[in-house]
Amino acid sequence: MIQIYESSDALMRAAADMFVERAGLATAESGRFAVALSGGETPKRAYELLGSSAYRERVKWDAVHVFWGDERCVPPDDPRSNYRMTRTALLDHIPIPERNIHRIFGELAPMNAASQYESELAGFFEDGPIGFDFILLGLGADGHTASLFPGTRVAGEENRLAAEVYVAKGDTWRVTLTAPVLNNAHAVAFLVSGREKAEALRDVLSGDREGNPLPAQLIKPAGSLDWLVDSQAAALLGERD
Ligand code: 6PG
């Protein structure tokens, strides 16, 4: 479902509310909430809200297990680290046990970081299907999501749980969850903000790409798929024929 919010603030509150709702449902049902968070700039404000007094008490944090959809292959204290951004915005402000934080070891060589993360995933999901309760994703202006970038082999990876990928933009290696893992989630929400994403959002939602889908179009989860977008990002949606 596509939900358009008038402002970025309203969008971030909606994202925080959805997190709280999903966490409550999963915890009530199974006693835990396995979530994979997006990196980048967009979700930062939503994470800060979740760590604020207005939201902090609404989540049973000791039941929450935090993973990431992708990570840059940099040390955990590097300004480019998705883990560092999340720790600063959220993790340092909530009573979540350290054992519940499953970061990608960006300081390792990319292939080792990916393998280690696959082991972490397999161990947590007890060698069964990797079924996240909720995955929050962003959208790049080129239609990428997580670190599934257009034209990369990893975008079409069907067997691995996580994989390393070199991204020329920013000249970094990254580790990303693969599309099958993203698609096996119980619920997925894209969080898209800003006019610079309007073309990508229009292209992703308009569908037909003659067999050459944008990576974000590969995300068709078994469970629910929501698009939480602000009016700036939605500026061109009226153009869909
Ligand atoms: C990352 C993210 C990536 C992000 C998009 C959008 O590591 O950068 O996981 O997939 O969601 O690139 O990034 P912004 O939110 O910064 O626009």
Residues whose N, C-alpha, C, O or C-beta is under 5 A from the ligand:
A	BS01	6PG	S38 G39 G40 E41 T42 P43 D70 L137 G138 L139 G140 T145 A146 S147
